[in-house]
């Protein structure tokens, strides 16, 4: 993990909103980790394609969640991922 994180900045999900407001994250090599705390049943978009929505949290502040929308191949590959997965 140390090798994978070398020269990268860890930003906790609970800090993401404030970091987006204060820093230009496009200029930084950063990573974040999250736990799937809620999964919405896959839904169909207006174009007929199915997508999933996951709510992610870093378990530091359970009131601060990030919604992740999965479309296309990402949805097909990961929609069965269990709640509680990191």
C-alpha positions in Angstrom: 0.0 0.0 0.0 2.9 2.4 0.8 4.2 1.9 -2.7 0.8 2.5 -4.3 0.3 5.6 -2.2 3.7 7.1 -2.9 3.4 10.7 -4.1 -0.4 10.7 -3.7 -2.6 12.6 -1.3 -5.2 10.8 0.7 -8.5 12.8 1.0 -11.1 11.3 3.2 -14.6 11.2 1.8 -15.8 13.3 4.7 -13.3 16.0 3.7 -14.0 15.9 -0.1 -16.6 18.7 -0.2 -14.3 21.2 1.7 -11.2 20.1 -0.3 -13.1 20.6 -3.6 -13.9 24.2 -2.5 -10.4 25.0 -1.3 -8.1 23.2 -3.7 -7.8 22.5 -7.4 -7.9 18.7 -7.2 -7.3 18.3 -10.9 -3.7 19.3 -10.3 -3.2 16.8 -7.5 -2.7 13.1 -7.6 -5.2 12.1 -4.9 -7.1 9.0 -3.8 -10.0 8.3 -1.5 -11.5 5.2 0.1 -15.1 4.5 1.0 -17.4 1.8 2.3 -20.7 1.1 0.5 -23.1 2.0 3.2 -26.3 1.8 1.0 -27.1 0.5 -2.4 -30.2 1.6 -4.3 -31.9 -1.1 -6.4 -30.7 -0.8 -10.0 -32.8 1.6 -12.0 -33.5 2.3 -15.7 -32.5 5.7 -17.2 -34.7 7.4 -19.8 -32.6 5.9 -22.5 -33.5 2.4 -21.2 -30.0 1.7 -19.8 -29.7 0.3 -16.3 -27.6 2.1 -13.6 -26.8 1.7 -9.9 -26.4 4.3 -7.1 -24.1 3.6 -4.1 -23.8 5.8 -1.0 -20.2 5.8 0.2 -18.9 6.8 3.6 -15.5 6.8 5.3 -17.0 5.8 8.6 -15.6 8.9 10.2 -18.8 11.0 9.9 -21.9 8.9 9.0 -23.7 12.1 8.0 -21.2 12.8 5.2 -21.9 10.5 2.3 -21.0 10.6 -1.4 -23.3 9.2 -4.0 -21.6 7.2 -6.7 -23.6 6.5 -10.0 -22.5 3.4 -11.9 -23.3 3.3 -15.7 -22.4 1.1 -18.6 -19.7 -1.5 -18.2 -18.9 -0.4 -14.7 -22.5 -1.0 -13.7 -22.6 -4.4 -15.4 -19.3 -5.5 -13.7 -20.0 -4.2 -10.2 -23.7 -3.9 -9.5 -23.7 -7.1 -7.4 -21.0 -5.8 -5.1 -22.1 -6.3 -1.5 -23.0 -3.4 0.9 -20.2 -3.0 3.4 -17.5 -3.5 0.8 -14.6 -1.1 0.8 
